C-alpha cells in the first residue's frame, strides 16, 4: 500500500478570475492563490489555481481547464442552520437557485421532503452544481 501524505479534492472552472469573484465575494469564502507548479520557483507563466478554505477546515483546489464542461452532479455542499435564510441571502447576492421537477423544488428552489434534509442547488460561475443543505 502506498504511503499517502495528504489528500485533497479539486474541481475545474473555465475562468479563475470569475471563480475567485464568485467564491470570495458572492459566497464569502476565504480564497487564496495556489501554484500548480511542482516547484514554485520554476518561474512565471505556469498554471495557477485557487484554494477554497471551507468552514470546518477543509481546503479544495479550483483549477483552470480549457474547454471546461460543468459538472452534471453536485461537486460541493454547504451545510446551513436555516435553509430559507441561506437561500434568501444568496438570492440577494445574485445566486439563482435551480428549479427541478425531480426532485421537486418549491418556488425558492428548495427541495422539501420529510425523508431527507431540505436542500437547494445552484451553480457557480463556471456552471458547476453546488448546494446548501439544512443541517
N, CA, C and O atoms as CSV, one atom per row, in Angstrom:
chain,resi,resn,atom,element,x,y,z
A,1,UNK,N,N,0.857,-1.180,0.000
A,1,UNK,CA,C,0.000,0.000,0.000
A,1,UNK,C,C,0.893,1.230,0.000
A,1,UNK,O,O,1.873,1.277,0.744
A,2,UNK,N,N,0.572,2.240,-0.830
A,2,UNK,CA,C,1.383,3.458,-0.842
A,2,UNK,C,C,1.234,4.238,0.455
A,2,UNK,O,O,0.242,4.102,1.171
A,3,UNK,N,N,2.224,5.045,0.740
A,3,UNK,CA,C,2.172,5.919,1.916
A,3,UNK,C,C,1.616,7.266,1.484
A,3,UNK,O,O,2.340,8.089,0.924
A,4,UNK,N,N,0.335,7.494,1.741
A,4,UNK,CA,C,-0.275,8.776,1.407
A,4,UNK,C,C,0.134,9.794,2.454
A,4,UNK,O,O,0.065,9.526,3.654
A,5,UNK,N,N,0.562,10.969,1.995
A,5,UNK,CA,C,0.972,12.011,2.943
A,5,UNK,C,C,-0.108,13.066,3.145
A,5,UNK,O,O,-0.084,13.796,4.136
A,6,UNK,N,N,-1.049,13.152,2.219
A,6,UNK,CA,C,-2.153,14.101,2.325
A,6,UNK,C,C,-3.161,13.767,1.230
A,6,UNK,O,O,-2.876,12.972,0.333
A,7,UNK,N,N,-4.318,14.368,1.309
A,7,UNK,CA,C,-5.331,14.217,0.264
A,7,UNK,C,C,-6.147,15.500,0.188
A,7,UNK,O,O,-6.327,16.193,1.189
A,8,UNK,N,N,-6.627,15.805,-0.985
A,8,UNK,CA,C,-7.473,16.976,-1.149
A,8,UNK,C,C,-8.364,16.747,-2.356
A,8,UNK,O,O,-8.080,15.907,-3.210
A,9,UNK,N,N,-9.432,17.501,-2.408
A,9,UNK,CA,C,-10.357,17.429,-3.521
A,9,UNK,C,C,-10.163,18.652,-4.404
A,9,UNK,O,O,-9.642,19.675,-3.960
A,10,UNK,N,N,-10.580,18.540,-5.639
A,10,UNK,CA,C,-10.477,19.669,-6.544
A,10,UNK,C,C,-11.500,19.569,-7.652
A,10,UNK,O,O,-12.065,18.503,-7.898
A,11,UNK,N,N,-11.737,20.682,-8.317
A,11,UNK,CA,C,-12.618,20.695,-9.479
A,11,UNK,C,C,-12.196,21.813,-10.409
A,11,UNK,O,O,-11.488,22.742,-10.021
A,12,UNK,N,N,-12.650,21.699,-11.656
A,12,UNK,CA,C,-12.248,22.631,-12.711
A,12,UNK,C,C,-13.253,23.750,-12.913
A,12,UNK,O,O,-14.443,23.609,-12.633
A,13,UNK,N,N,-12.732,24.872,-13.409
A,13,UNK,CA,C,-13.539,26.007,-13.841
A,13,UNK,C,C,-12.955,26.523,-15.149
A,13,UNK,O,O,-11.834,26.176,-15.522
A,14,UNK,N,N,-13.720,27.347,-15.835
A,14,UNK,CA,C,-13.237,27.899,-17.098
A,14,UNK,C,C,-12.506,29.222,-16.935
A,14,UNK,O,O,-11.743,29.610,-17.820
A,15,UNK,N,N,-12.719,29.929,-15.820
A,15,UNK,CA,C,-12.152,31.262,-15.645
A,15,UNK,C,C,-11.842,31.478,-14.164
A,15,UNK,O,O,-12.754,31.621,-13.349
A,16,UNK,N,N,-10.559,31.500,-13.822
A,16,UNK,CA,C,-10.161,31.632,-12.412
A,16,UNK,C,C,-10.563,32.969,-11.801
A,16,UNK,O,O,-10.951,33.021,-10.634
A,17,UNK,N,N,-10.479,34.033,-12.562
A,17,UNK,CA,C,-10.841,35.346,-12.012
A,17,UNK,C,C,-12.329,35.385,-11.660
A,17,UNK,O,O,-12.702,35.867,-10.591
A,18,UNK,N,N,-13.169,34.885,-12.545
A,18,UNK,CA,C,-14.602,34.827,-12.238
A,18,UNK,C,C,-14.880,33.892,-11.071
A,18,UNK,O,O,-15.741,34.177,-10.239
A,19,UNK,N,N,-14.158,32.777,-11.003
A,19,UNK,CA,C,-14.337,31.834,-9.889
A,19,UNK,C,C,-13.942,32.496,-8.574
A,19,UNK,O,O,-14.637,32.346,-7.569
A,20,UNK,N,N,-12.829,33.226,-8.579
A,20,UNK,CA,C,-12.403,33.927,-7.357
A,20,UNK,C,C,-13.492,34.897,-6.903
A,20,UNK,O,O,-13.838,34.935,-5.722
A,21,UNK,N,N,-14.026,35.672,-7.826
A,21,UNK,CA,C,-15.075,36.641,-7.505
A,21,UNK,C,C,-16.305,35.935,-6.926
A,21,UNK,O,O,-16.863,36.379,-5.923
A,22,UNK,N,N,-16.719,34.852,-7.552
A,22,UNK,CA,C,-17.897,34.131,-7.094
A,22,UNK,C,C,-17.686,33.538,-5.703
A,22,UNK,O,O,-18.503,33.749,-4.806
A,23,UNK,N,N,-16.605,32.805,-5.526
A,23,UNK,CA,C,-16.392,32.116,-4.250
A,23,UNK,C,C,-16.039,33.078,-3.117
A,23,UNK,O,O,-16.460,32.868,-1.979
A,24,UNK,N,N,-15.276,34.123,-3.410
A,24,UNK,CA,C,-14.890,35.069,-2.359
A,24,UNK,C,C,-15.990,36.099,-2.087
A,24,UNK,O,O,-16.386,36.295,-0.938
A,25,UNK,N,N,-16.478,36.749,-3.132
A,25,UNK,CA,C,-17.434,37.842,-2.934
A,25,UNK,C,C,-18.873,37.361,-2.780
A,25,UNK,O,O,-19.574,37.786,-1.861
A,26,UNK,N,N,-19.314,36.487,-3.664
A,26,UNK,CA,C,-20.707,36.038,-3.622
A,26,UNK,C,C,-20.958,35.089,-2.457
A,26,UNK,O,O,-21.918,35.260,-1.706
A,27,UNK,N,N,-20.079,34.073,-2.306
A,27,UNK,CA,C,-20.282,33.106,-1.228
A,27,UNK,C,C,-19.587,33.495,0.072
A,27,UNK,O,O,-19.920,32.960,1.130
A,28,UNK,N,N,-18.627,34.417,0.011
A,28,UNK,CA,C,-17.954,34.877,1.222
A,28,UNK,C,C,-16.928,33.918,1.785
A,28,UNK,O,O,-16.629,33.959,2.978
A,29,UNK,N,N,-16.379,33.049,0.937
A,29,UNK,CA,C,-15.362,32.097,1.394
A,29,UNK,C,C,-13.976,32.734,1.392
A,29,UNK,O,O,-13.723,33.694,0.665
A,30,UNK,N,N,-13.096,32.196,2.203
A,30,UNK,CA,C,-11.694,32.591,2.191
A,30,UNK,C,C,-11.048,31.878,1.005
A,30,UNK,O,O,-11.067,30.650,0.931
A,31,UNK,N,N,-10.476,32.648,0.077
A,31,UNK,CA,C,-9.890,32.107,-1.146
A,31,UNK,C,C,-8.457,32.607,-1.265
A,31,UNK,O,O,-8.186,33.788,-1.044
A,32,UNK,N,N,-7.545,31.712,-1.614
A,32,UNK,CA,C,-6.160,32.133,-1.834
A,32,UNK,C,C,-5.654,31.549,-3.148
A,32,UNK,O,O,-6.194,30.567,-3.658
A,33,UNK,N,N,-4.607,32.174,-3.684
A,33,UNK,CA,C,-3.982,31.671,-4.902
A,33,UNK,C,C,-3.171,30.430,-4.562
A,33,UNK,O,O,-2.628,30.298,-3.466
A,34,UNK,N,N,-3.105,29.532,-5.523
A,34,UNK,CA,C,-2.334,28.307,-5.317
A,34,UNK,C,C,-1.591,27.992,-6.596
A,34,UNK,O,O,-2.191,27.900,-7.668
A,35,UNK,N,N,-0.285,27.828,-6.482
A,35,UNK,CA,C,0.522,27.456,-7.635
A,35,UNK,C,C,0.330,25.973,-7.903
A,35,UNK,O,O,0.316,25.158,-6.980
A,36,UNK,N,N,0.181,25.633,-9.175
A,36,UNK,CA,C,0.070,24.226,-9.552
A,36,UNK,C,C,1.399,23.680,-10.063
A,36,UNK,O,O,1.490,22.530,-10.492
A,37,UNK,N,N,2.433,24.529,-10.009
A,37,UNK,CA,C,3.752,24.086,-10.453
A,37,UNK,C,C,4.347,23.142,-9.420
A,37,UNK,O,O,4.124,23.303,-8.220
A,38,UNK,N,N,5.100,22.166,-9.884
A,38,UNK,CA,C,5.754,21.230,-8.973
A,38,UNK,C,C,6.752,21.969,-8.095
A,38,UNK,O,O,6.992,21.575,-6.954
A,39,UNK,N,N,7.328,23.030,-8.620
A,39,UNK,CA,C,8.307,23.833,-7.890
A,39,UNK,C,C,7.897,25.288,-8.047
A,39,UNK,O,O,7.939,25.822,-9.155
A,40,UNK,N,N,7.501,25.937,-6.960
A,40,UNK,CA,C,7.054,27.325,-7.042
A,40,UNK,C,C,8.123,28.249,-7.609
A,40,UNK,O,O,7.803,29.317,-8.131
A,41,UNK,N,N,9.375,27.853,-7.514
A,41,UNK,CA,C,10.464,28.671,-8.036
A,41,UNK,C,C,10.681,28.409,-9.525
A,41,UNK,O,O,11.602,28.963,-10.124
A,42,UNK,N,N,9.845,27.575,-10.120
A,42,UNK,CA,C,10.032,27.196,-11.515
A,42,UNK,C,C,9.861,28.370,-12.470
A,42,UNK,O,O,10.380,28.342,-13.586
A,43,UNK,N,N,9.143,29.391,-12.045
A,43,UNK,CA,C,9.051,30.568,-12.886
A,43,UNK,C,C,7.637,30.951,-13.232
A,43,UNK,O,O,6.697,30.193,-12.990
A,44,UNK,N,N,7.484,32.156,-13.811
A,44,UNK,CA,C,6.163,32.659,-14.167
A,44,UNK,C,C,5.584,31.934,-15.373
A,44,UNK,O,O,6.292,31.222,-16.084
A,45,UNK,N,N,4.326,32.119,-15.586
A,45,UNK,CA,C,3.682,31.551,-16.757
A,45,UNK,C,C,3.134,30.158,-16.543
A,45,UNK,O,O,2.469,29.618,-17.426
A,46,UNK,N,N,3.394,29.566,-15.398
A,46,UNK,CA,C,2.858,28.239,-15.130
A,46,UNK,C,C,1.423,28.372,-14.633
A,46,UNK,O,O,1.062,29.395,-14.052
A,47,UNK,N,N,0.614,27.357,-14.853
A,47,UNK,CA,C,-0.793,27.463,-14.436
A,47,UNK,C,C,-0.921,27.728,-12.945
A,47,UNK,O,O,-0.143,27.223,-12.136
A,48,UNK,N,N,-1.911,28.523,-12.602
A,48,UNK,CA,C,-2.206,28.765,-11.204
A,48,UNK,C,C,-3.617,28.301,-10.923
A,48,UNK,O,O,-4.408,28.068,-11.837
A,49,UNK,N,N,-3.914,28.174,-9.667
A,49,UNK,CA,C,-5.246,27.770,-9.259
A,49,UNK,C,C,-5.660,28.573,-8.054
A,49,UNK,O,O,-4.977,29.510,-7.643
A,50,UNK,N,N,-6.778,28.196,-7.499
A,50,UNK,CA,C,-7.285,28.811,-6.283
A,50,UNK,C,C,-7.440,27.729,-5.235
A,50,UNK,O,O,-7.611,26.553,-5.556
A,51,UNK,N,N,-7.379,28.135,-3.990
A,51,UNK,CA,C,-7.663,27.224,-2.902
A,51,UNK,C,C,-8.811,27.821,-2.103
A,51,UNK,O,O,-8.724,28.941,-1.600
A,52,UNK,N,N,-9.889,27.051,-1.998
A,52,UNK,CA,C,-11.026,27.466,-1.190
A,52,UNK,C,C,-10.820,26.915,0.211
A,52,UNK,O,O,-10.622,25.714,0.390
A,53,UNK,N,N,-10.865,27.795,1.199
A,53,UNK,CA,C,-10.731,27.384,2.598
A,53,UNK,C,C,-12.151,27.312,3.156
A,53,UNK,O,O,-12.778,28.334,3.439
A,54,UNK,N,N,-12.635,26.101,3.305
A,54,UNK,CA,C,-14.032,25.875,3.653
A,54,UNK,C,C,-14.255,25.880,5.159
A,54,UNK,O,O,-13.338,25.590,5.928
A,55,UNK,N,N,-15.475,26.208,5.581
A,55,UNK,CA,C,-15.815,26.101,7.001
A,55,UNK,C,C,-15.578,24.655,7.449
A,55,UNK,O,O,-15.904,23.715,6.725
A,56,UNK,N,N,-15.019,24.490,8.623
A,56,UNK,CA,C,-14.730,23.150,9.115
A,56,UNK,C,C,-13.288,22.735,8.877
A,56,UNK,O,O,-12.851,21.705,9.391
A,57,UNK,N,N,-12.528,23.529,8.093
A,57,UNK,CA,C,-11.105,23.274,7.946
A,57,UNK,C,C,-10.653,22.608,6.657
A,57,UNK,O,O,-9.448,22.504,6.427
A,58,UNK,N,N,-11.549,22.160,5.819
A,58,UNK,CA,C,-11.138,21.520,4.565
A,58,UNK,C,C,-10.750,22.574,3.529
A,58,UNK,O,O,-11.272,23.689,3.530
A,59,UNK,N,N,-9.842,22.205,2.664
A,59,UNK,CA,C,-9.443,23.042,1.539
A,59,UNK,C,C,-9.755,22.302,0.250
A,59,UNK,O,O,-9.641,21.078,0.185
A,60,UNK,N,N,-10.150,23.048,-0.777
A,60,UNK,CA,C,-10.465,22.470,-2.080
A,60,UNK,C,C,-9.708,23.253,-3.139
A,60,UNK,O,O,-9.691,24.483,-3.122
A,61,UNK,N,N,-9.082,22.531,-4.061
A,61,UNK,CA,C,-8.364,23.144,-5.165
A,61,UNK,C,C,-9.324,23.433,-6.310
A,61,UNK,O,O,-10.121,22.577,-6.693
A,62,UNK,N,N,-9.243,24.636,-6.850
A,62,UNK,CA,C,-10.007,25.016,-8.044
A,62,UNK,C,C,-8.969,25.316,-9.112
A,62,UNK,O,O,-8.104,26.171,-8.921
A,63,UNK,N,N,-9.052,24.619,-10.230
A,63,UNK,CA,C,-8.021,24.757,-11.253
A,63,UNK,C,C,-8.647,25.082,-12.609
A,63,UNK,O,O,-9.789,24.712,-12.879
A,64,UNK,N,N,-7.889,25.775,-13.456
A,64,UNK,CA,C,-8.411,26.124,-14.774
A,64,UNK,C,C,-8.340,24.930,-15.713
A,64,UNK,O,O,-7.415,24.120,-15.651
A,65,UNK,N,N,-9.336,24.839,-16.582
A,65,UNK,CA,C,-9.320,23.770,-17.574
A,65,UNK,C,C,-9.883,24.317,-18.875
A,65,UNK,O,O,-11.068,24.643,-18.945
A,66,UNK,N,N,-9.063,24.421,-19.897
A,66,UNK,CA,C,-9.571,24.868,-21.196
A,66,UNK,C,C,-10.654,23.902,-21.671
A,66,UNK,O,O,-10.534,22.689,-21.501
A,67,UNK,N,N,-11.702,24.445,-22.263
A,67,UNK,CA,C,-12.792,23.609,-22.742
A,67,UNK,C,C,-13.614,23.001,-21.614
A,67,UNK,O,O,-14.273,21.977,-21.798
A,68,UNK,N,N,-13.573,23.629,-20.458
A,68,UNK,CA,C,-14.282,23.128,-19.275
A,68,UNK,C,C,-15.739,22.810,-19.582
A,68,UNK,O,O,-16.431,23.596,-20.229
A,69,UNK,N,N,-16.195,21.664,-19.117
A,69,UNK,CA,C,-17.603,21.275,-19.161
A,69,UNK,C,C,-18.085,21.232,-17.717
A,69,UNK,O,O,-17.492,20.520,-16.907
A,70,UNK,N,N,-19.144,21.972,-17.362
A,70,UNK,CA,C,-19.620,21.967,-15.978
A,70,UNK,C,C,-19.997,20.561,-15.517
A,70,UNK,O,O,-20.496,19.748,-16.295
A,71,UNK,N,N,-19.751,20.297,-14.246
A,71,UNK,CA,C,-20.125,19.010,-13.667
A,71,UNK,C,C,-21.642,18.875,-13.689
A,71,UNK,O,O,-22.364,19.832,-13.410
A,72,UNK,N,N,-22.118,17.681,-14.022
A,72,UNK,CA,C,-23.558,17.412,-14.086
A,72,UNK,C,C,-24.066,16.852,-12.762
A,72,UNK,O,O,-25.171,16.314,-12.701
A,73,UNK,N,N,-23.284,16.972,-11.723
A,73,UNK,CA,C,-23.612,16.465,-10.391
A,73,UNK,C,C,-23.121,17.478,-9.372
A,73,UNK,O,O,-22.335,18.363,-9.708
A,74,UNK,N,N,-23.571,17.359,-8.143
A,74,UNK,CA,C,-23.190,18.311,-7.098
A,74,UNK,C,C,-21.741,18.072,-6.692
A,74,UNK,O,O,-21.377,16.975,-6.270
A,75,UNK,N,N,-20.913,19.120,-6.827
A,75,UNK,CA,C,-19.492,18.976,-6.501
A,75,UNK,C,C,-19.133,19.511,-5.119
A,75,UNK,O,O,-18.084,19.168,-4.573
A,76,UNK,N,N,-20.000,20.352,-4.550
A,76,UNK,CA,C,-19.690,20.962,-3.262
A,76,UNK,C,C,-20.995,21.266,-2.540
A,76,UNK,O,O,-21.909,21.863,-3.108
A,77,UNK,N,N,-21.070,20.844,-1.269
A,77,UNK,CA,C,-22.264,21.037,-0.447
A,77,UNK,C,C,-21.911,21.890,0.757
A,77,UNK,O,O,-20.873,21.695,1.389
A,78,UNK,N,N,-22.786,22.840,1.068
A,78,UNK,CA,C,-22.597,23.698,2.232
A,78,UNK,C,C,-23.727,23.442,3.223
A,78,UNK,O,O,-24.901,23.580,2.878
A,79,UNK,N,N,-23.378,23.072,4.451
A,79,UNK,CA,C,-24.385,22.907,5.497
A,79,UNK,C,C,-24.729,24.280,6.060
A,79,UNK,O,O,-23.849,25.108,6.299
A,80,UNK,N,N,-26.015,24.505,6.266
A,80,UNK,CA,C,-26.501,25.772,6.817
A,80,UNK,C,C,-27.525,25.472,7.910
A,80,UNK,O,O,-28.238,24.472,7.823
A,81,UNK,N,N,-27.612,26.323,8.939
A,81,UNK,CA,C,-28.582,26.063,10.003
A,81,UNK,C,C,-30.025,26.347,9.588
A,81,UNK,O,O,-30.954,25.747,10.128
A,82,UNK,N,N,-30.218,27.263,8.630
A,82,UNK,CA,C,-31.568,27.661,8.208
A,82,UNK,C,C,-31.551,27.826,6.692
A,82,UNK,O,O,-31.033,28.819,6.182
A,83,UNK,N,N,-32.105,26.873,5.981
A,83,UNK,CA,C,-32.016,26.896,4.520
A,83,UNK,C,C,-32.772,28.066,3.909
A,83,UNK,O,O,-32.318,28.644,2.921
A,84,UNK,N,N,-33.922,28.427,4.481
A,84,UNK,CA,C,-34.669,29.564,3.928
A,84,UNK,C,C,-33.846,30.842,4.015
A,84,UNK,O,O,-33.786,31.620,3.063
A,85,UNK,N,N,-33.228,31.047,5.138
A,85,UNK,CA,C,-32.400,32.245,5.311
A,85,UNK,C,C,-31.208,32.225,4.355
A,85,UNK,O,O,-30.890,33.243,3.741
A,86,UNK,N,N,-30.545,31.068,4.225
A,86,UNK,CA,C,-29.390,30.953,3.327
A,86,UNK,C,C,-29.802,31.219,1.882
A,86,UNK,O,O,-29.122,31.954,1.166
A,87,UNK,N,N,-30.907,30.627,1.456
A,87,UNK,CA,C,-31.383,30.839,0.088
A,87,UNK,C,C,-31.727,32.313,-0.131
A,87,UNK,O,O,-31.386,32.878,-1.170
A,88,UNK,N,N,-32.393,32.932,0.828
A,88,UNK,CA,C,-32.736,34.354,0.699
A,88,UNK,C,C,-31.482,35.217,0.607
A,88,UNK,O,O,-31.407,36.115,-0.231
A,89,UNK,N,N,-30.492,34.948,1.469
A,89,UNK,CA,C,-29.258,35.750,1.457
A,89,UNK,C,C,-28.486,35.559,0.156
A,89,UNK,O,O,-27.992,36.532,-0.414
A,90,UNK,N,N,-28.377,34.326,-0.319
A,90,UNK,CA,C,-27.652,34.078,-1.563
A,90,UNK,C,C,-28.402,34.650,-2.766
A,90,UNK,O,O,-27.784,35.165,-3.697
A,91,UNK,N,N,-29.714,34.561,-2.747
A,91,UNK,CA,C,-30.510,35.151,-3.824
A,91,UNK,C,C,-30.274,36.663,-3.881
A,91,UNK,O,O,-30.152,37.235,-4.964
A,92,UNK,N,N,-30.210,37.303,-2.717
A,92,UNK,CA,C,-29.940,38.743,-2.666
A,92,UNK,C,C,-28.556,39.077,-3.212
A,92,UNK,O,O,-28.321,40.205,-3.644
A,93,UNK,N,N,-27.638,38.111,-3.198
A,93,UNK,CA,C,-26.278,38.309,-3.734
A,93,UNK,C,C,-26.185,37.927,-5.206
A,93,UNK,O,O,-25.099,37.939,-5.786
A,94,UNK,N,N,-27.319,37.588,-5.810
A,94,UNK,CA,C,-27.325,37.285,-7.236
A,94,UNK,C,C,-27.300,35.812,-7.599
A,94,UNK,O,O,-27.262,35.475,-8.783
A,95,UNK,N,N,-27.321,34.924,-6.612
A,95,UNK,CA,C,-27.328,33.492,-6.895
A,95,UNK,C,C,-28.726,33.095,-7.346
A,95,UNK,O,O,-29.721,33.505,-6.749
A,96,UNK,N,N,-28.793,32.291,-8.407
A,96,UNK,CA,C,-30.068,31.759,-8.893
A,96,UNK,C,C,-30.146,30.283,-8.536
A,96,UNK,O,O,-29.242,29.511,-8.855
A,97,UNK,N,N,-31.200,29.904,-7.891
A,97,UNK,CA,C,-31.372,28.514,-7.491
A,97,UNK,C,C,-32.074,27.735,-8.591
A,97,UNK,O,O,-32.968,28.246,-9.266
A,98,UNK,N,N,-31.650,26.493,-8.757
A,98,UNK,CA,C,-32.193,25.625,-9.786
A,98,UNK,C,C,-33.633,25.235,-9.447
A,98,UNK,O,O,-33.999,25.092,-8.280
A,99,UNK,N,N,-34.420,25.073,-10.477
A,99,UNK,CA,C,-35.783,24.575,-10.335
A,99,UNK,C,C,-35.835,23.200,-10.984
A,99,UNK,O,O,-35.494,23.042,-12.156
A,100,UNK,N,N,-36.265,22.209,-10.211
A,100,UNK,CA,C,-36.327,20.836,-10.709
A,100,UNK,C,C,-37.721,20.269,-10.518
A,100,UNK,O,O,-38.425,20.612,-9.568
A,101,UNK,N,N,-38.103,19.402,-11.429
A,101,UNK,CA,C,-39.330,18.619,-11.276
A,101,UNK,C,C,-39.028,17.329,-10.507
A,101,UNK,O,O,-39.880,16.820,-9.778
A,102,UNK,N,N,-37.809,16.807,-10.676
A,102,UNK,CA,C,-37.419,15.585,-9.985
A,102,UNK,C,C,-35.977,15.718,-9.540
A,102,UNK,O,O,-35.095,15.646,-10.396
A,103,UNK,N,N,-35.673,15.905,-8.269
A,103,UNK,CA,C,-36.639,16.016,-7.186
A,103,UNK,C,C,-37.313,17.392,-7.222
A,103,UNK,O,O,-36.691,18.396,-7.573
A,104,UNK,N,N,-38.557,17.414,-6.863
A,104,UNK,CA,C,-39.381,18.622,-6.940
A,104,UNK,C,C,-38.862,19.705,-5.994
A,104,UNK,O,O,-38.616,19.453,-4.814
A,105,UNK,N,N,-38.704,20.906,-6.532
A,105,UNK,CA,C,-38.306,22.051,-5.706
A,105,UNK,C,C,-39.462,23.041,-5.625
A,105,UNK,O,O,-40.307,23.108,-6.518
A,106,UNK,N,N,-39.482,23.806,-4.537
A,106,UNK,CA,C,-40.528,24.814,-4.365
A,106,UNK,C,C,-40.145,26.085,-5.127
A,106,UNK,O,O,-39.090,26.111,-5.761
A,107,UNK,N,N,-40.960,27.132,-5.087
A,107,UNK,CA,C,-40.648,28.353,-5.848
A,107,UNK,C,C,-39.299,28.989,-5.491
A,107,UNK,O,O,-38.723,29.690,-6.322
A,108,UNK,N,N,-38.787,28.762,-4.287
A,108,UNK,CA,C,-37.477,29.300,-3.907
A,108,UNK,C,C,-36.333,28.417,-4.395
A,108,UNK,O,O,-35.169,28.811,-4.324
A,109,UNK,N,N,-36.663,27.218,-4.894
A,109,UNK,CA,C,-35.628,26.289,-5.343
A,109,UNK,C,C,-35.241,25.279,-4.282
A,109,UNK,O,O,-34.220,24.605,-4.424
A,110,UNK,N,N,-36.027,25.154,-3.223
A,110,UNK,CA,C,-35.708,24.245,-2.123
A,110,UNK,C,C,-36.489,22.945,-2.276
A,110,UNK,O,O,-37.704,22.951,-2.476
A,111,UNK,N,N,-35.779,21.849,-2.181
A,111,UNK,CA,C,-36.405,20.523,-2.182
A,111,UNK,C,C,-36.750,20.192,-0.737
A,111,UNK,O,O,-35.872,20.104,0.122
A,112,UNK,N,N,-38.033,20.010,-0.486
A,112,UNK,CA,C,-38.505,19.734,0.876
A,112,UNK,C,C,-39.224,18.386,0.866
A,112,UNK,O,O,-40.324,18.242,0.332
A,113,UNK,N,N,-38.570,17.424,1.468
A,113,UNK,CA,C,-39.127,16.080,1.587
A,113,UNK,C,C,-38.816,15.629,3.000
A,113,UNK,O,O,-37.652,15.657,3.400
A,114,UNK,N,N,-39.813,15.213,3.772
A,114,UNK,CA,C,-39.570,14.861,5.173
A,114,UNK,C,C,-38.591,13.701,5.361
A,114,UNK,O,O,-38.116,13.474,6.473
A,115,UNK,N,N,-38.285,12.973,4.300
A,115,UNK,CA,C,-37.345,11.844,4.404
A,115,UNK,C,C,-35.883,12.278,4.320
A,115,UNK,O,O,-34.987,11.513,4.678
A,116,UNK,N,N,-35.638,13.499,3.849
A,116,UNK,CA,C,-34.260,13.998,3.703
A,116,UNK,C,C,-34.192,15.439,4.190
A,116,UNK,O,O,-35.219,16.098,4.350
A,117,UNK,N,N,-32.996,15.914,4.419
A,117,UNK,CA,C,-32.807,17.309,4.822
A,117,UNK,C,C,-33.173,18.236,3.664
A,117,UNK,O,O,-32.945,17.893,2.504
A,118,UNK,N,N,-33.736,19.402,3.966
A,118,UNK,CA,C,-34.014,20.367,2.893
A,118,UNK,C,C,-32.714,20.747,2.170
A,118,UNK,O,O,-31.682,20.960,2.806
A,119,UNK,N,N,-32.779,20.826,0.852
A,119,UNK,CA,C,-31.609,21.115,0.032
A,119,UNK,C,C,-32.012,22.004,-1.132
A,119,UNK,O,O,-33.121,21.895,-1.653
A,120,UNK,N,N,-31.101,22.890,-1.539
A,120,UNK,CA,C,-31.304,23.750,-2.709
A,120,UNK,C,C,-30.015,23.774,-3.521
A,120,UNK,O,O,-28.923,23.898,-2.966
A,121,UNK,N,N,-30.149,23.657,-4.818
A,121,UNK,CA,C,-28.997,23.599,-5.706
A,121,UNK,C,C,-28.840,24.892,-6.493
A,121,UNK,O,O,-29.821,25.538,-6.863
A,122,UNK,N,N,-27.586,25.255,-6.740
A,122,UNK,CA,C,-27.270,26.435,-7.542
A,122,UNK,C,C,-25.968,26.180,-8.270
A,122,UNK,O,O,-25.296,25.180,-8.016
A,123,UNK,N,N,-25.609,27.075,-9.173
A,123,UNK,CA,C,-24.400,26.886,-9.991
A,123,UNK,C,C,-23.364,27.960,-9.677
A,123,UNK,O,O,-23.693,29.096,-9.336
A,124,UNK,N,N,-22.104,27.560,-9.805
A,124,UNK,CA,C,-21.030,28.534,-9.637
A,124,UNK,C,C,-20.820,29.283,-10.951
A,124,UNK,O,O,-21.582,29.096,-11.900
A,125,UNK,N,N,-19.796,30.126,-11.009
A,125,UNK,CA,C,-19.548,30.956,-12.194
A,125,UNK,C,C,-19.197,30.139,-13.421
A,125,UNK,O,O,-19.300,30.644,-14.539
A,126,UNK,N,N,-18.784,28.882,-13.247
A,126,UNK,CA,C,-18.427,28.007,-14.369
A,126,UNK,C,C,-19.543,27.018,-14.686
A,126,UNK,O,O,-19.384,26.171,-15.564
A,127,UNK,N,N,-20.667,27.114,-13.984
A,127,UNK,CA,C,-21.785,26.217,-14.251
A,127,UNK,C,C,-21.786,24.933,-13.440
A,127,UNK,O,O,-22.681,24.104,-13.604
A,128,UNK,N,N,-20.790,24.749,-12.559
A,128,UNK,CA,C,-20.754,23.567,-11.697
A,128,UNK,C,C,-21.882,23.643,-10.679
A,128,UNK,O,O,-22.259,24.735,-10.253
A,129,UNK,N,N,-22.422,22.502,-10.287
A,129,UNK,CA,C,-23.545,22.460,-9.359
A,129,UNK,C,C,-23.058,22.395,-7.914
A,129,UNK,O,O,-22.219,21.566,-7.562
A,130,UNK,N,N,-23.608,23.296,-7.077
A,130,UNK,CA,C,-23.334,23.357,-5.648
A,130,UNK,C,C,-24.663,23.245,-4.930
A,130,UNK,O,O,-25.719,23.347,-5.554
A,131,UNK,N,N,-24.619,23.033,-3.609
A,131,UNK,CA,C,-25.877,23.009,-2.860
A,131,UNK,C,C,-25.703,23.593,-1.472
A,131,UNK,O,O,-24.601,23.663,-0.929
A,132,UNK,N,N,-26.837,24.012,-0.918
A,132,UNK,CA,C,-26.928,24.308,0.511
A,132,UNK,C,C,-27.904,23.281,1.085
A,132,UNK,O,O,-28.960,23.014,0.511
A,133,UNK,N,N,-27.527,22.717,2.220
A,133,UNK,CA,C,-28.319,21.687,2.883
A,133,UNK,C,C,-28.528,22.104,4.324
A,133,UNK,O,O,-27.578,22.480,5.012
A,134,UNK,N,N,-29.759,22.040,4.780
A,134,UNK,CA,C,-30.032,22.381,6.171
A,134,UNK,C,C,-29.556,21.246,7.063
A,134,UNK,O,O,-29.903,20.083,6.858
A,135,UNK,N,N,-28.768,21.602,8.039
A,135,UNK,CA,C,-28.284,20.557,8.942
A,135,UNK,C,C,-27.351,21.072,9.986
A,135,UNK,O,O,-26.866,20.301,10.814
